[in-house]
């Protein structure tokens, strides 16, 4: 196969990973899909577009067989599209394209939230106090030894995604029930929670730093601030996302920490997003995802900055452009995530119809209709079941005014609450 036609291979091209196909194709490079299981995880199934790929390779568990097929293809790169493809892409790259590999010994630290926190702590970076185990007895001892009795805690699966299973335990009361309710059960990616991570609840403002790395050099594609709220017992429910200007004083603080985190987990090539809490004592890692920021984020990043992680990856691996170290903010962009605080049947969604007419409306995904049965929004997957609105405009005040209009429309959603069984 000639160099010009060497394909890019995307492992599990779901969620934002689906954006690699049109970007590589526009650069004149064929793209193949490699799926880590015959059937995509249910939460990602709707985003899979097999028609975008001349070949879809299915990995049936035989790593050597899949490696042989990739060596025949002589790919330009093997990149994970979403969380479920991270480990397989890592191992295939190390075997087939070792010159583009991340540090092999740290593969677990790029996927398992407990292992990544340990790697970051070993590198000397401050982290949130936590323990990862399958033994509630060890958790109880750790809480006592760490002086966290009576403090707010968080319980979450170490290999979930989209805030699935992330549970706040106020005052630490009832953490055992939360732990026992999740241990040994499958998460929304279909993986059994063989361990759970229990950590101190970190207080501060959450940010995400999106990066593209090559040769161990980490370039910043954008920095965003999350707005998350508690929704009953469910913590970290997405409310908003806003792109920050690079001159914002927070940006150098969070980007410096994020780059050190990527060094600590051994990322040398590829896209990543680092979620962190900026506390009174400085940045603290929440988690790393070594794949594109999900939910279509790279497309909205283009609207804000004119560039994205996906675009940088394509330019680098095809040799068709420069990779800047930072970014510029060209338009003010905010995402308003819809949320339901009530479970029931939607009587009317008419209030949402005017959202598309807002001056800064860029894109909206509204999945709720009259007659739909909806639940209380508990995680990012449930948020996407309802929808979200992307606002983009040169005038920040216009964006803020339109965001307020979205919230008024959301408040006008009529839901007939279901009776709670007694």
N, C-alpha and C positions, 0 to 999 in steps of 0.2 A: 504494500500500500504506500503510495507516495506521501511525502510529508504534508503536502497541501491538503490531502484528503484524510489524514489521520483523524479519527473521530474523538469527540469528547464523550465520556461515559458518566452518566449521572446515576448514582445508586439511590433508589427510592425517590424519584423525581416528583414528590408530592408537595403540597402547600407551595411555598415560595420556590422550592426546587423546580417546579414546573416552568419557571421563568428562564431557566438556563436554555431550554430548547430553542425558543425564538431568538434569544440573544446570540447563541452560537451559530444558528442558521443564518442570521443576518450577516455574520462575519464570514460566511462561506464555509463553515465547518459542520460536517454531519454530526448528529447527536444520537447516541444510543441510550436506552434505558436499561438498567440492571436492577431487578427487584429482589429484595432480600427474602421474600416469601411469595408463593403463588398468588395469594390474595392480599391486597393492601389492608393495613389496619382500617377498621370501619371509619374512624374519624378523618382519615385522609382519602378515602376512596373517591369522593366526589371531585377531588382536585387532580386525579390521575388522568392524563390525556394520552393514551397509548397511540393514538393516530398521529402524534407529533414525532414518532420515532420509527425509522425504517426497520429497526430490530429491537425487540424487548427480550432481554436475556433473563431467565429466571434462575436464581441461585437456590438449589435444592439441598443445601447443607454441605455439599462436597467442595471445600475450599480449593483443593488442587484442581478439580475439574473446571471451576470458574476461572481460576488463574490461567489455565491452558487456553481457554476461549479468549481471554483478554490479551494474552501474548500473541495470538493469531491476529487480533485486531490492531495491535500496536497503537494504543490510544495516546492522545495528547495528554490527557489527565483523567483521573477517576475521582469524582467529587460527590460528597453526600448531598442529597437534595433536602432531606429532613432528618429528624432525630433518629428514626428507625434505621437509617442507612449509615450512620456515623461509624460504627465499629467495623462493618464489612468494608466500607470504602477505605478506611484506615489500613486494614490488613491487606487488601488487594493492592493498594498503592505501594506499600512496603515491599511486596513480592514482585510486582510487575514494573513499577516505576520508582525504584528506591531513591533516585536522585530528587524526587519530589515528595518523599515521605516525611511525615511528622515523626517525632521521637517514638519508636515502637514500644518502648518500655512504659510509656505513659498513656497508652490507648485508653485504659479504664478511666484515667483522670480527665479524659475529654468527653466522657459520656456519663459516668456514674457520679452523682452529686456528692456522695461521701468521699470517694477517691479524689475528686477534683479539689475539695476543700482541704484534704490532707496534703495534696501536692502544693497547694498555694501556701499553706502554713509552713511546710518544709522549706519553701523558698524565702521564708522570713516575712511574709506579708501578713498583716492583721486579718483575722477572719472572725466570723460569728461563732461563739462557743456551740459545739454540737457533738452528737454521737450518732453513729450509724450501726445498727445491730438488729438481730431478730429476737433478742432476749429482753423482755420488759424488766427483768430483774437488774440487768446492767444499766438500763435507763434510770431506774429508781436510784441506784447507787450513784450514778453520774450526777443526777439532779442534786442529791444531797452534798456530794463532794464539791460541786461547782457553785454552791451557794445559791441555787436557782429555785429553791422551794418557795412557792407562793408567787413566782414570777410568770409572766406570760410566756408561753412556749409555742412552737410551731412543729407540727408533725407532717412529713411529706414523703412520698415514695422517691427513692434515689434514681429511678430510671423512668420517670413519667415525663410528660410534656404538657405545655399549655395550662399550667397551674393545676392540673388534675391531681386531686387528693391533697392539695395543700390546705391544711386545717389549722386555724389559730385556736389555742387552748388558753382562754383568759385565766390568769392566776394559776395556771397549771392544773386546774381542777378537772379531773376526768380524762387526763391524758391517756390513762391505761385503756379506757374504753375506745378512744380514738385509735390507739395503737392496735388493739386487738381487732378492731373493725376493718383494718386495712391489711394487716400482715397475712401473707399467704393467699391473698386474693388478687385477681388480675386488675391491672390499671387499664386506662382507655387505649393504650397501645397494644393490649393483649398480653402484656408481660406480667408474670406473677410477682407480687411484692415480697421477695424473699427476705428483704431487710427493710427497715424504715429509718428515716433520718429524723432525729428530734433535736431541735436547736432553740436557743434563746430567741425571743421575738425581738427583731432589730427595729429601732425607731429612727425614722429619718425620711428622706425623700429618695425615691427610687429612680434610677437612670439606666439607660441602655446605651452601650457604645457598640456601634457596628463597624467591623473592620475587615480588611482583606490583607492577607499576609503572603509574602513571597520571600523565600530565602531567610526566614526569620525576621524580616522587617515588617512591622505591623503598621498599616496605613489606616487612617480613620475616615470612614465614608460618611458618618453622621453621628450625632449624639442627640438623644431624645430623653425627655422627662416623662415618666409615667404618672398618671393619676389613677390610683387604685383605692377602692373603698371596701369596707366590710359590708356584706349583704347577709344579715343575720349571723349565722355561725360560719359563713363562708368568707374567708379573708382573701385579699389580693384579687378582687373582682375588678376587671379593667373598666375604667371610666373614660380616660382620655390619654392621648399621646401627643406630645408637641415637640417639633424639631427646634433645637437650640442654635442660635448664631454662634459661630466659632469664637467670637470675642466675649461670649458670656464667661464670667470668671469661674464658673463651675467646670467648664469644658477641660481646661488643662489638668485640673485635679483628677477628674474621673478618667480621662484618657491615659494619663500616666499610670494610674493603678491598673487599668484594663490591659495595657500592654505588658505590664509585669505579670499579670495573671496568665496571659497567653504564653509568655516565656515559661512560667511555672508548670503549665500543663503540656508543654512540648509541642505547641502548634508552630509549624514552620511555613506551611502552604495551605491556602484556602480561606474561605469565609468564616467569620465567627461573630457572635454577638455576646457581649458580656453584660449581664444584668447585675447591678450593685446598688446597695443602699448607702447614701451619703449620710452618715450619722454625725453626732456632735464630736465624735472622736476620729472622723475621717471615713473614707470608703471601706465598705465591707462587701465581700463577694456574696451574691445570692446564687448565681449559677452561670455556667458558660455553655453556649450551644455552638459547636463547631460546624455550622451549616448556615445557610442564609436565614436572616430574621424572617420568621413566618408571617402568615396572614397577608401575603402580597406586599409586604413592607418595601422591598426594593423598588416597586413601581411608584410608590408614594415618595420614596426618597428621591427619585428622579425629578418629581415635581418640585421638591424642596431645594435640591442642590444641583440638579442636572446630571447626577451620577449616582451610582449605587454599587454595593458589593458585587452583585452579579455582573454588572458592566465591567468592573475592574478585573474580575476573574477572567472574563472572556478576552479582554484586551491583553492581559498578561499571557495567558496560555496560547493565544494566537499570534502574539507579537505584533499587535495592531494598534499600539498606542501607549502613552505614558501613564504611569500610575502615580498620582499625586500623594503626598504624605498626609494631607488633610482635606478639608472641604470648604465650600462657600455656601452660604444660605442665599438663595435667589428669590424664594417666595416663602411666605409664612404658611406653614402647613400644620394642621391639627386633625387628629382622628377622634371622633366622639363615638364611643361604644355604647350601644343600647343595653339596657339592663331591666330585668323584671324583678320586683320585690315580692310579687304575688304569684302563686301557682293557680292556674285556672284556665278558663276558656275565653279567648279574645272575642268580645262582642263587637268591637269596632276598632279598626286601625286607620280610620280616615284621617286622623290628625297627622299621620306620617306622610301623607301624599304631597304636602307642600315642600318637603325637604329638597326635592330636586330643583326647585325654583330659586333657591337661595343664591345670592350673588357669588359666593365663594365656593359653591358646590363643585367638587371635582369628581367624586364618585361616591355612590352609596350602594350598599348591599342590604336590602330590607327583606328579611325572610319571613316576617310574621304577617298573617292575614286573618281576617275575620273568620271565626270558626276554629282556628288553631287552638290546640291545647298546649300551654307553655308551663314550664316549671320555674322555680326561683333560680335566677342566674347564679351558678356556683363556681364556674371556672371559665377559661378562655374558649373552650369548645362550646359551652352553652351560650357564651356571648355571640359567637359566630352563628349559632342557630337562630338568634334574633336578628342581628345585623349590626352595621356600623356605618358611619358617615365620614368621608374624607373631605376636608375643607382646605382650599388653597387660594391665596390671593396676595398680591404685593402689599396690601394694606392690612396690617395686623388687627386694627380695630374692626374692620369688616369681618374678619375671621371670628373674632370674639363675639361680635353681635350675632353672627349666624350660628355659632355654637349655642348661644343662649336660646335661639329659635329652635334648634334641634331638641334641646331639653324641654322646651314647652310642648313640642310635638310629642315627645316621649311621655310626658306627664298626661297627655290627652288620650293615651292608649287605654281603652276600656276593657278591663279584665274582670270577668265574673269569677270571684274567688271560689275555689272548691272547699267544701266543708272538710275539716280535719277530723278523721275518725277518732272516736273516744273509746 
